Amino acid sequence: MRKSYFYALISFILLGFLIYLSSILFPEGYIYHTDVTESLTVTELYKRYIYTYSNDIGESLAETARIPLFYFIYGTYKLLTVTGLDDSFYVKLKIYLLISSTLGTYILVAYKLLEFIKHKNDGHEQDSHGKHVKIDLPVLIGAVMGGLYYVLNYWATNRIVHFYLFFSSVSVPITFYFLYTYLFSVKTGIKKLIFLAILLSVFSPTPHTVLFEALIISVIYIAFISRRYIDKSIKVTRTMQLLLFGVFYILLNTYWILPYLVSLSVPDAILSETIVNLIGRYATLNNSIRLMGYWLVHPKEYYLEQFRTIQFILSYVPPLLSLTAIYLLRKKHHLSLIIMLLLVSGILLATASSFTNTFYFYIMFNSPLKMFGWVFREYDKFGLIISFVYSLSISLVLYLTYKKKLIFFPTLALIAAVLVSNAYFFNKELVKRYSPEIIPEEFRVVTEMIKQDPEEFNVAWYPGVPNPFWAKNEDVRYTFSNLISSKPAVTTHSSIINYLNYLMDNGNIHYINVGKALDSVGVKYLVIRKDESVFDNFDLEGNLDLQTSLQKLSETGLLTVYLNKEYTGLVNFYRYKISTNYGLEALKNPKELSLNPRTTFIDYTDKPSETKLIPVSYDLSPNNTIDGVIDRFENKFIFPFRHTTKKDDGNAGYWKLGSLEDLNHAETKFFFSNLGLDINQFDYKEGVVVARDGWRKTGGISGFNNVDKDIFLTFSKHPNMINEDRNYYYLSDPEDFKYYWNIIRSDKFDVAKTKALEITLGSNIDPALVPHYKVYTYDESENVTGTVFIYPNERNNIDGIVKIPEGSKYADFSIWSLSDQQLNYDYDLYDVAVRDISEHVAAPSLSFKQDVQCDRECYVLARVLVSKIGGRMGLRIGQTTFEYNTGETEKDRFKWVELGKLNNVNGGTEFELINYTGFNAVNALLILETSEYSQLLGGVRTVNSGMDREPDFTRIYPDITVKQINPTRYEFNVRGAGAATGVVSFAKPFNKNWELVGLEQEPVVINGYVNGWEIPELTDGDYVIEYKPQRYFYFGSIVSLLTLGGLVFYLIEAKLVRVSVRRSKSHG
């Protein structure tokens, strides 16, 4: 084939790909899909990138600091608006630039890298300033085919939603090329490192990108430093220059590194082993090798059914090509070593296994770096490194075999087949998730209406709608409404979402002044969404119409807008507080319903404000007045939540973490409500640990090799459940789908002498069918003695221990899944094992070490859940063990209880929580010395004596006007303050980094969710509230710009000197 045909074919393929991409992305409409979603108007989009606090949507600060990259994309968009593009084209252009710049960068970098290798092979090194007119065909073919794989591979397709981890796909090949050619060139030229540092200041705006770059730099440096033929002086020089590069890199990225480190911002989620395992459920070694480890896509979805076998085989071609490249480069040990090290390290880091979990879990939960552990929670992110290695291997193999036509053409055909196979999934996902759709006009009308109100306020959009009927794609709850809101939305934080869920609940809304409740978090407008296609929110609008504190402003088929008539402003000055231990239930109580929201705030004792100067009125449960004073010892609280890494998932066996505020990835509401518990208290912002009635397995057994202890399940009532050894195959029967749940129940088996069963199995039941399992136990008369739920783990498997109640004679096992009467289904259960392990169980326990100071006699208290399903729990401190019965038939609630006395315990002391029986939960522990305990009792007496006294409430309050300067700075003016003592509140979600300028104190929590500062004397005048990390952003930006300017000046000066030298030589 003539070379001109090859060039034409390559050009046609690239141009065709870009035209195809345009045809999918650029039709009329708005791209609506989870993290890709943006506001309907982009005129103020810059605020999210310029300001370190910009009503974030649950991201960490490090995930939003992408300023140079943003302006590259936004600038390109603005240039193109002259052609008449509307705001919807911003996201389209962003995705188009993502894929095209990734493809273009790889092709350019790979081409130059292959040329560099070629000239090294030829025995001379190409001058970096040499100009090449003639294009080298084998080099071009390798670069283009590798580039196409780089954007079509499974990892890249799945990560379009995260913009290839914020354009990390661009920084990876750039880093590899510049560092490789720098370290393995004959000449030592620091200019390459300077260019690299400047480029990475644009494409390295997140910790994830830094990790990828650090891995590449480390691997290439190891290969460089291990080469014996390289002179020692060169190694020293280039090592020192690399260290200097590191300094430049840090200085150039100071604009985002500094505010991130100062704020220690993390995503709005609780990290746990359970969540990490869920995210890594598909990240097996086999899937990691094939780039199929993404947690939201089942491996079967990558293949077209009729070509499944062929595509399965083709998925192993890229790793085989990497091994081929390593073999072909065996004489050039440094490049072979680099590819091998990157491949092995990438696969290991992208795989969820016992080996990698040991490493990752240490970093995330036990190391000094655990504050940054969330960066590692998605193992498959390292698939970017694997995909780059595969792409580079494709380029290298094609280049190295070009002259061997019998090898080259079959290899090229095989790679083309891989690209076609990958293109199937790429096209399917692109069409499904990134095809524009029309956003209903009502959203634009409502956001514009709210925007016209000049006052500063928050908006509450409710509910979160993951499945709007007008969209083909699902949304992360509240993301769309948070982004399109023309005024800040409060539903950016899971704790406030929990608050709104409580307010809008059908069982609560009739007893609450919704207007006052919304005002406490600064909400002036409530927008009700009615476009949910799956879940029914009862007659929420009808209930809200009954609220006299709300005024309906507009109503359409999709949205209803209410004005909060109780709204008092974004900034308030409170002179009184009501202290309550009823949690959110307090919103139904007379005191809270009648409070003046301009003068009085609610101080929840289990999420206290810690304000001391203002008068207080108490609304406390009569038997729990200790709650009103115990927060003075909050600095001594011990929170077991900090010492467990497993999330409550409905199964017994461990003490597991949860959040009473239903924080993301630590939700408890679902599991509590399943047990009949309705807990609406707080947990001092430190979570709870939960243990269910059950056992944990002790050592001494492995596998199921004791046949005498095995119980084999039979299903005589279900002949369509076919058993083969330990595998069961369910064949659908229309009779099984008549009711809401499809229930397949085993025959009863004997458990008369059993106290514990271990049940393990694997399943292919679709998780959307909510599969779970139950073990019912019966007495001799076949009366039910107990029911145990078993929920599948992150990989849809069961590994649970069932506690058999005393007096039980029989038990059965049942499989529960949602019925689908339109599409009946089959399923398989494999490796099913039920085994009596009564001799190898113990009560669930949680051990940890904590510093204790108890010189003589001390009192031990604990905040525990007392409930109708409670039982007996224990606490061991050192050598002393306390027990407490948490069973109570009156009110389910968390309360402080006294466990007993402790003597002479100091220093690091072992603690152990033990769950003997029943359902137990613990929030906090407290050890008080005798004098402190006396202070506590004295405080309780004071509270008890003042329970009926009310402060002399005044209805006089200052006039406060608020103005937003930018999302990190608010100014407010006070008139008529009268030098009064009180608390200034700022109704933004609480964050310790907000600062009332002029006060040294950090903010405290007001009304349970917002910021406040206690002021001895408030005088008339102007005040400023500022988000402190923004100052560090300004400072860091100056450092970054000065560094950039200095490096650019150096490069220009070096260029001028080089030109001057050449001219002087030419004039001889």
N, C-alpha and C positions, 0 to 999 in steps of 0.2 A: 504494500500500500504506500502511495506517495505521501511524503511528509505534509504536503499542502492539504491533503485530505484529512490527515490527523488534526492539523491546526483548525481546519474548518469544522470538523466534528466536535472538537473541544469547545470552540467558540459557540457552536450551536447548542451544546449541552448546557453550558453556563448561562447563556442568554435565555434559553428555554426554561431553565430552573427559575431564574429571576422573574420571568414573565408569569410562570405558573404561580409563584409566590404572590405576585401582585394580584392575580385573578382571585385568589382566596381572600386576601387581606383587605383589599381596597374597595369592594362594593359599598353601597350606601349602608349606613348603620353604625352601631357602636359595639366594640368588642367587649363582651361581658363574660368574664371568667376569673373567679377567685383573685389571685394576686396580680393579675394583669389589669384588673379593673381600675379605672381612673375617674376623676370627676367629669361631669358633663361639660364643664367649662374649664379650660386650662390657664386662664389669665392669671390666677393666683397660685398656680401649682408650684412655683418657685419657692413658696414659703416653707413647703415641707422639706426642702433641701438646704435652704439658707439658714433656717432657724432650728436650733437643737431641740426645741419643744414646739411641735406644730400639730397638736391634737393627734398624737401618733395613733396608729391603728393596731396596737398590740405588738409592734415591732420593737426591737432594741434600738437604741440610738445609733449603734454601729451599722444597723441595716438600712438606715435612712441617709447616711452621710455620703452621698454620691454626687457632690456638687459639680466637679469638672465634667463628669460623664453626663449629668443632667443637662448642662448648658450646651454640650455638644449635640445632644438629641433635640433639645428645645430650640436651639439656634437653627438647626437644620429645618425643623418644622416651621419656624417663623419665616425663614427665607422662602419656603414653599407656599406660605399662605398668600403670597402675591398672585398665585394661580387660582385662588378662590377656595382653598381647602378650609373646612370647618374644624371645630375642636375635636370631633370624633377621629380625625386623622392622626392625632398625636400618638395614641396607642398603636394604631396600625403602623405608623412610621417607625415607632420604637421597636416593634417586633421585626419589621422589615430590615431596619438597620442592624438589629441584633444578629439575624441570620446572615445577612449579606456581608457585614463587617467581619463576622467570625469566619465565613467562607473565604473572603478576600484576604484577611490577615493570614490565615493558614496557608493559602496558596502562595502568597508572596514570601512568607517566612520559609516555607518548605522549599520553594524554588531556590532561594538564596542559600539555604542550608545545603541542599544537594549540590549546588554549584561549588560551595566551599569544600565539600567532601571530594568532589570531582577534581578540583585543582590540587587538593592535598594528595590525591591518588596519582596525579600527573607529576608529582614531585616538586611543584612550585605553588606558591600561594597567591591567589588573586588579590591585587590591591583593592582595598575596599572602595577606592575612588575610581576604579576602572569602569569604563562605560561599555556595556555589551549591546551591540546592535543585533546580533544574531541570537535568536532564541533557541535554546537547546531542547530538542523535542523530548528525549527520554526524561529529562529533568521536569519539563512541563507536564508530561503525562503523569508522572509520579505525584507531583504537587497537586494537580487537579483531582485525581482520583482519591488521594488522601483527604483533600479538602471536602469533597462531596461526602465521604464517609463521616468526616468530623461533624457535619451538620445533620446527617441523616441517621446517625446511630441512635439506638433506643434511649440511651441516657440523655442525649441532646433533645430528643423529641419530648421526653417527659419533663425536661427542665426549661422548656420555653416559658412555662408559667412563672418561673423564677428568673427569667431572663438570663439563662445559663449562669445562675448565681451572680447576677449583676455584672455581666460581660466578663466574667473570669475566663470564659472561653477565648477571649482575645489576649488576656495577659499571660496565659500559659504558654502558647507558642512563642510570643515575644520574649518572654523570660528565657525559654530554652535556647532560642536562637542567639540572642545577644550574649548570654553567659557562655554557651558552648564555643562560639566563635572567638570570644574574648580569651578564654582559658587555653584553648588549643591552637591559637594563632602563633606564628613565629614572633611577630611584633607584639609588644605589650602596649596597648592603647587604652588608656583610662576613659577616652571619649565614649567608647561603647557603653561603659558602665554609667556614664553620665546620661547618655541618651536613654538607656534602660530606666534609670531612676526617674527621669522626667516622664517617660511614657507610663510607668507604673503609678505615678502620682495621679494619673487620670483613671487608670483601670484597676486600682487597688483600694477601693473605698470600703472594704468590709474585712473582718477577721478571716472569713472563709478564703478569700483571695490570697491573703497573706500566708495562710497555711499551704496552699498549693504552691505558691512561689517559693516558700521556704523549703518545701520538699524537693522541688526541682533544683534549686541552688545547692542544697546539701548533697544531693546525689551526684550532680556534675562535679562539684568540688571534691567529693570523695574519689571519683574517677581520676580527676586531675592530680590530686596530691599523691595518689598511689602509683602514678606512672614513673618508673625508674629512669627513663631516658630524659626526663625534663630536668634541667639544671636546678640545683637547690636554690640558687639566688633568684631564679625566675619564680619559683614557688613562693619564696618569701615575699618578693615584690608584689606578686598578684594577690597573695593572701592579705597583705596590708591594704592594697587597693580595694579588695572586696570589703574589708572592714570599713574603709572610707565610704564605699558605696552604701553600706548599711546605715552609716550616719546620714548621708544624703537622703536615703530612702525615708528614714524616720522624720527628718526635718521637712521634707516635701509633703509628708502625710500628717504632719502635726495638726493640720486644720480639723481632722476628724479623730485622730488618736487621743489628743489631749482632752477634749470634752467628753469623750467616751470613758476614759479612765477616771475622770473626775466624777462623772455621774454614776458610774458602774451600772449603766442601764442594761436591763435584760428584758426579753420578751414577756408579755403578759401570760405567763404559764409556769406551772410548777414542774420541775424536772424530776423524773423518777425512772427506775429500772423498767417499770411496767410500760411507760410511754416509749422509752428507747427501744424496748423489745417489740412494741407494736410497730414503730417506724421501721424497724429492721426485720419485719416478719418475712419479707421475700429476699432479704440480703444474704442468702446462702452462698457458699463458695461457688457452686455451679452457676447460680444466677449472676453473681458478681462478675465472673469471667465473661458471661454473655451480655453484661450491662443491663440486666433485668432486675436489679435489686430495689427499684423504686417502690415505695410502700403502698402507693395508691393504685398500682396497676398489677393485676394478677398475670403471671407469666403466660397463661394461655391466650391473653388478649393481644399478644404481639404477632400471632400467626393467623393466616387465612386458613380456614378449616380444611379446604381441599388440598392445600399445599403444606400442611402442617409438618409432615415428615421432612420434606425438602428444606423448609425454612429452619427446622430444628437443626439439621445438619449444617446448614449455612451459618448458623449463629456461632459455630465453633471455628469458622474460617479465620476471622481476625486474630484470635489468640495463636492459631497455628502459623499465621503469617508473621506474628511477632517472634515466635521461636525460629522461623525461617530467617528472619532478618538478623537475629542474634547469631545464627550459624554462618550466614553469608559474611557477616562482619567480624568473624572470629579472629581474623588477622589484625583488625583494628580494635584492639582490646578495649580501648577507652569508650568508644561508642557502643560496642556490644555490651559492655558492663553497665553503661548508663541505661540502656533500654531494659536490660534484665532487672536492674535495681528498681527502676521506676515501675515496671510491670508488677514485680513481686510486691513491692510496698503498696502500690495502688490497690491491688487485689486484696491484700491483707486488710488495709484500712477501710475498704469498702464492704467488708464481709462481717456479718454478725455471727460470731462463733464463741465457744467457751474461751478460747485463747484471746481473741480481740476484746471480748467483753471484760476480761480481767484488766486489760490495759485501759479501755475506755471508762469503765466504771470507776477505776481508781482516779482518773483525771476528773470525772464528773462529780464524784461524791466524796472523795477522801483526800485529794491532793490539795496543796496550797493554791492551785489554779482553778479550784472548783467553781469560783465565781464566774469563770468563763467557760464552764463545762457545757453550756447549752450549744456552743459552737460545734460540738462533736456529736450532737444527738441524732443526726441523720447520716449514718455511715455511708450510704450510697452516693453522697456528694463527692466522694473521692473517685467515683466513676468518671469524673472529668479527666483525671490523670490517666485512667485506663484507656478512655476513648482517644486521648491524644497519642498515647503510645501505639495503639492500633493504627491510627491514621498515619503516624510517622512510619510505622512498619510497612504499611501499604505503599507509601511513597518510596521507601528505600528498596523494597523488594522489586517493584516495577523498574526503578532506575538501574538496580544492579543486575537484573536479568534481561535488560532490553536487547542486548546483543545476542542473546541465546533465544532465538525465536521460538524454538520448540517448548521452551519453558515460559517465555514472556506471554505469548498469546493465550495459552490455557490459563495462566495466572490472571491475566487481564480479564478474561471471560468469567473466571470464578469471582473476582472482585466485583465485576459488573452485576453478577447474580446476587451477591451480598447487598449491593446498593439497591437493587430492585426489591429485594425482600424487605429491607429496612424502609424503603420508600412507601411500602404498603401501610405500615404503622404510622409513618410520618404524615401521609396524606389523610389517613383516617382521623388522627388526632387534630390535625390542622383544620380540617373541614368541620369536625365536631365541636371543637372548643374555641376556635379563633375566627370563625366566620362571623362577620358583623350582623347584628340584629337591631331591630328598631326599638328604642326605648320609648315607652308610652309618654305622651306629651305632658300628662299630669305631673310627672316628676319635675319637669322644667318649670311649669307654672308655679308649683308649690315652693320650690327653692327660690325662685325669683320673688315671690310674694314675701317670704321670710327675709330675704336680703334687703328689702325696702325698709325694714324697721331699723332705724339708726342706733337703737340702744344696744349695749353689749349684753349678751345672754347666751345660754346653751339651748340646744334643741334635743328632744328625745324622739327618736324614731322607734316605733314598736309595732309588731314584734320584729325580730330578725327573720328574714324570709330566705331560707336556703334554696327554695324551689319555686320561684315566681312562675305563674302559669304563662306569662308572656315571653319567657326565655327558655331556650333549649338547654342551657347550662345551669348547673347549680352554683350557689354562691356560698362563701364562708359567711356565717350569720353576721349580719349588721355591716359587713364590709362595704357593700354598695351604698347603703344609706349614709354611712359615716363619710364616705368619700364625696358624694354628691351634695351633702348638706352645705348650704351657703353660709351657715353659722356653725360654730363648733358643736359636734354631737357628743353626748355624754356616754354613748354606748361603745366607747373605745376600750373600756376596761371591764373585765368579767365580773368584778365585784359590783359595779353599778348595774350591769345587766341582771345580776341576781336580785338587786334591789328593785328594779323595774318588774321583774317576774313576780316578786312578792306583791307589789302594789296592784298589778293587773290581774292577779289570780282571782278567779270567780268567787273563791271562798273568803277573800279579804277585802275586795274593792268596795263593798257596800258599807264597810265599817271604818273606812279611812278617808280623811280629807286629802284627796289625791293632789289638789293644787298646792297645799302646804308641803306635802311630801316631796313634790317635784321642785318646789322653790328651794328646799334645803340643799339641792344639788345644782341650783342656778338655772333651772329649766323654765323658759317662758313659753315655748311652743311645744306641743305634743302632736306628733304626726303618726296616725294609725295607718299601717299598711294592710290592705285587704287582698293582696295578690298572691297569697300562699296557695300552692296547688295540692299540698299533701295534708297538712295539719289544719284542723279546725280550731279557731280560737273563741269558741262559744259566741255569745252576743256581747263582745267587748265594747263595741260602739254604743250599744244600748245602755250598758252599765255606766259608761262615761257620761252619757247624756244626762244621767241623774245627778251628777256631781255639780253642785252650785258654784264650785270654785273654778269651773272650766266653762269656756264659751266656745261653741262651735263656730269656726270662721268660714270653713269651706268643706264641701263634701263632693267626692266623685266616686265612680265605681271602684277605684283603686286606692284612693287616699282620703283621709278625713283629718282636718287640721283643727286643733283646739288651742285657744289662747288661755294661758294660766292667769287668772285674775288675782291670784295670791302672790304673783311674782314681785319680789322686793329689790332685786338687783344682784349683780354679780359680786359686789362687795357690800358687806353689811357690818354693823357694829353691834355686838351683843353685850348686854350688861348683866344677863342672868343665864343660868342653865338649869335644865331639868336632868337630874342624874337617874338613870333607869337601868335595871338589870333584866328587863323583859325582852331585850333584843328588838327586832322589828315589830313584834307584837305590841310594843309600846305605842305604836302609831294608832292603835285602836283605843287607847286609854283616854279618859276624860282630860287629864292634865295636858297631854300632848295635843289632843284635838283642840283645846282652847288656848294654847300658847300664842303669844304674839310673835310672828316670825321675824319682826323687825328688831326685837329686843332680846329674844330668848332662843337658845339652841338646845338640841337634845344631846346629852353626853352619855353614850352607852358605856356602861361600866366595863364591859369586856372588849371595848375598843375605845379606851378613854382619851379625853383631850389633855388630861394632866394639868388643866388650868386650876390655879389656886386662889386667885385674887377676887373673883366675882361671886356674888351670892348664889346659893344652890338650893333648889327645891328637889326633894327626893320622891321618886316613884318606884319603890322597890318591893319585891315580893317579901311579905312579912317574915318568912322563915329564912330569908337569904340576904339579910341586910349587910352581911360581911362583904358583899360585892361592892358596896358603896365606899369602902375604905381600903380594901386589899390592894388596889392598884398603886398605892404609895410604895409598895415593895416590888413593883413590877421588874425592877432591875435585878431582882434575885430569882425571878421565875425560871424554872427549868422546863424546856419544851421538848418532850420526846419526839415530836414531829421532825426535829432536826437530825434525828438519828436513825431514821428508817428511809429506805429508798424504794419501797414497793407501794404502789397505789391501791387503794381500796377498789376491788373488782368484784365484790360479792361472794368471794370464796374464803373459806377458813384456812387456818394454818399459820398465819403470821399476824403481827401487829402492822397495820398498813396505814399510810398517810391519807389524809383527806382534808378538805377545807369547808368550814361551815358557811363560807361566802361563795362556795362553788367556783373557786378560781379555776381557770383553764387547766385541764389535766389533773385536777385534784378534786373533782366534783364528788359530793356526797349525797345530794338531794335525791337522786334517782334510787340509790341503794337504801337510803334511810326510809324513803316513802314506801318502798317494797316491803319493808319490815313494819310498816304502820307508824313510823316515827315522823313527827313534824317539828323539826328543830329550826328556829329562826333567830338563834343567838349568834354572837360573834366569837372569835377565838384568839383575841389579842393580836391578830394579823400573823399568827404563827402556826395555824393549822391544828389538827388533832390526829391522834393515832387510834385506829379502830381494830378490834379483834372480835371475830365471830365465834360462836360456840363450836368447838371442834378440836382437832388435834394437829400437831405437827409431827412429822416423821423423824425418828431418831436414827442413829447409825446402826449398822449390823445386818442390813439386808441390801441386796442388790439384785435387780431383775425379778423374774417370776419363776425361779427354778424349783420352788417347793410346791409340787402339784397338789399336795394335801391341803394347802391353804388357798388354792384357786377355786373360784366359783364361776361356773360356766352358765351364761345366760341363755334362756330359751324363750321363744315368743310364739307359743302355741296358738294364741288368739290372732296372730298376724302371720298367716302362711306366706304373705308377700315379703316377709323379712327372712331372707335366705342366709343361712350360716355356713361358712366354710372355715373350719379351724377357728382362728380368733378374728376373722373378718365377717362382717355382716353387710348384706346388700339389700337395700330397701327398694322395692319396685312399687311405683305409684298405684294406688287403688282409689277410685273416686269416692268410696265410702269414707276414706280417711280425711277427706277435704271438706266435709260437710259443715264443720264448725270453725271458729276463729283460729284455733290451734290444731295442728296435726300432731296427735299424741300417739306414740307407739310404746306400749307398756309391756315389760317382760313378765314372765311368770314369777310368782313369789318364790323366794329361796330362804333357807333357814339361817337366822342370825342369833339364835338363842344364846350362844356362848361367845358372841362377838361384841367387841366394843369399838372396833375401828375397821373400816374398809378402805382400801386404796383402789381408786378407779382411774385408769388411764385409757385413752383412745385417741385416734386421729380421725378427722372427719373432712369430707368435702362438701358439707352443707353450706350453701350460700350464706355468708354473714348477714345479708339483707333480710333473711328469713328469721333473724334473731334466734338462732338455735341455742338451747340450753337444756339442762338435764336435771332430773329430780330423782331422789331416792326417798320413797315412802316407807316408813316402818310401822309394824302392826303388832298388837299384843296377841295372846293366844286366841282371843275371841275375834280377831281381825279388826279391832278398833285401831284407828290411826294413832300412833304414839309420837310421830314426828315427821317433818318434811324438811329435806335438805336440798337447797338449790346448788347446782354446780354450773358455773359459767365457763365457756371456752376461753383459752388464753389468746395471746396476740396472733398465734398461728393457727387458730381455730381448733386447737387440741385440748384435751382434758387431762389434767394431772391433779386429782383432788383426793382428799381424805374425808371420809364421812364418819361422823360420830354417831354411834348407834345408842339411842336412849335406853336407859335401864328398863327392864320389863318387856323389851321387844322380843318377839318370837320370829317374825317374818319381815322380809323387805322385798321391794321390787324396784326396778330401774326403768325410767321412762325417758324418751327422747321427745322434746317439744320443739316445733318449728311452725312458723306462720303458714296458714293454708293459702294456697293460690288456686282458686277454683277455675280460673281461666287457663292456667298453665300448670298442670300437675307436674311433679318433679320426682326424680329418683335421687337416692344418695347412698354413699358408702360410709361405713364405719370400719376402720382397720386397726389391727393390733389392739383389739379390745381386751382389757384385762381387769378383772375384779378379784381382789385378794384380801383375805383376812390378815391384817397386820397388827392385831390387838397387842402383841407383845413388843411392838416397836414404835410406840407413840408416846408423846408427852404433851403437856399443856403448851399452847403457843406462848413464846416469851420474846422480849426485846431487851437486849443488853447494851449498855453504853457506859462511858466513863464521864464523870462530871466533878468539877472542883466543889468541895463542900467546906464550909467553915462552921464547925460546931464544937466549941471548946468544952462545954459541959453538957447541960441538958437542952435539947432543942425540940421543937414541935414540927411535925411533918403534916403538911396539908396537900390536898390534890383537888384539882378541878376535874370532876368525872361526870359522865352521863349517868343519871339515874332514870330508869325507865321500866316499863312493865315487862320488857324482855331482857332486863339486866340479869346479872348473876354474881358470881364470886370472883373477884380479882385480887391479885397480890402485888406488892411492891417490896423488893429487897434492896436495901441500901447497905452496902458493906456486908456485915454479918447479921443485920437486923431485918426481919421480914414482917410486913404489915399486910393485913387482909381486910377487905371491905366488901359488903354485899350491896350491889347497886340496884337490886330489884326494888321497884316502887310502883304502886298502883295508881297514884294520883296524877302527877304531871310529869311528862317526859321533858327533862331539861338538864343542862350542865350546871352543876353547883359545886361550890367549895366544901369539902368535907375534911374533917380532922382524922388522920390515920393513927396517930400515936406519937410517942416520944422517941428521940434518938439521943445517944450519949457518946460524947468524945469521938467525933469523926471529923477528920481534916484532910485537906489535899485531894488529889485525884481519887475518886471513890467509884466503885462499880455499882451501877444501878441495874435492876432487872424488873421489868413489868411482866406479870404472869396473868394469863386469862384462864382461870380454872373452869368456869361454867358461864353460860349465857353470853349475851352481846354486851361488850364493854367498849368505851371510848374515853380517852384521857386527853385533856387539853394542856394542863400545866401542873407542875409540882412546885412546892415551896417549902423551904426549911428555914424556920425562924428561931433565933435564940430567945431565951426567956424574956429579956427586956423588950425585944421586938414583938413578941407575942402579946405582952402586956399592952404595948402601944396599939396593937390591932384590936384587942378587946375594948380598950378605951375608946377607940374610934367607932367601934360598933355601938357602944352605949351612947355616944354623942349622936350618931345617926338615928338611933332608935328614939332618942328624946326629941329630935328635931324633925321627925317624919311628918308631923301634922302642922309644923310651922311653915308659913309661906313668906318669901321675901316681899318687901314692899315694892311690888312691880310698878315701874313707871311706864307710861305709854309715850314718853318723850324719847325721840331718837334723832340723831343728826341727819342732815341731808347729804347724801353721797352721790356724786356723779363719776362715772367710770369711762375711760377711753382706752381702747387698745391701740398701742403704738405699733406693735408687731406681736406675733404669737408668743414671744418670750418677754414682753415688757408691757405692763399695764400701768396707767397713771390714774389716780383718783383724787378728787377734791372733797374735802370735808368742811361742812359749815354747820354751826350749832352744836359742836361737840361738848362744850362746857367742861373741858378737862376731866372728863369722866373716865373711870376705870372700866375696862371691858376687853372684848376679844374682837379683833378685826378678822372677818372671814373672807375668803376668796374662793368662789364656787367653781374651782377647777379640780378634777380628780387629784386626790392627795399625792404629793410628791415632795420628798424632803429637800429637793433642790430649789423649790420656790423660796424667794427671799423678800421680806418686807425691808426695803433698803433703809438702813439706819439702825435696824435692830440686829443684834448678834445672834439671837436665838433662832433655831430651826422651827419650821411650822409644826403645829400639832393638828391632830385630826378633829375636825368639827362636824357635827351632824353625822358622824360615822364615815364620811366619804371625802370631805373637802378640807381645804387648808385654813389654818387660823393662827393668829399671833396674839398673845396676851399683852396688853398695853396698860401700864399704871395710869397714864394720863393722856387721853387723846385730845389734841388741840386742833383748832381749825387750820387748814392749809392743804398743800399738795403733797401727795405720797406716791411712791413708786413700788410696784411689785415686779420682781425680775426673776428670770430663770437663770441661776448662776452659771451653769455650763456654757451659756451663750457667750459669756465674757471670755472663756477659754477658747471658744471657737474663733472669736475675733483675734485673740492673741495668737492662736495657732495658725490662723490664716495669714497674719503678718509674717510669722516665721516662715511659713511655706512659700509665700510670695517672694520674700527676700532671698530665700535659698534658690528658688527658681530663677530669679533675676541674676543672682551671682553665677549660677551654672550656665545660663544662656550667655552672659557676658564672657565667661571663660571660653565657651565654644566659639563665639564670634571672634574673640581676640586670637584664639588659636588658629582659626581659619585665615584671618588676615595675615598673621605671621607666616603661615605656610605659603600663602599666595605671594607674599613679599619675597620669601626665600626663593621660590621658583622663578620669579621675575629676575632677581639678582643673578641667579645661575644662568638664565637664558641670555643675559647681557654680558655674561662672562667677564 
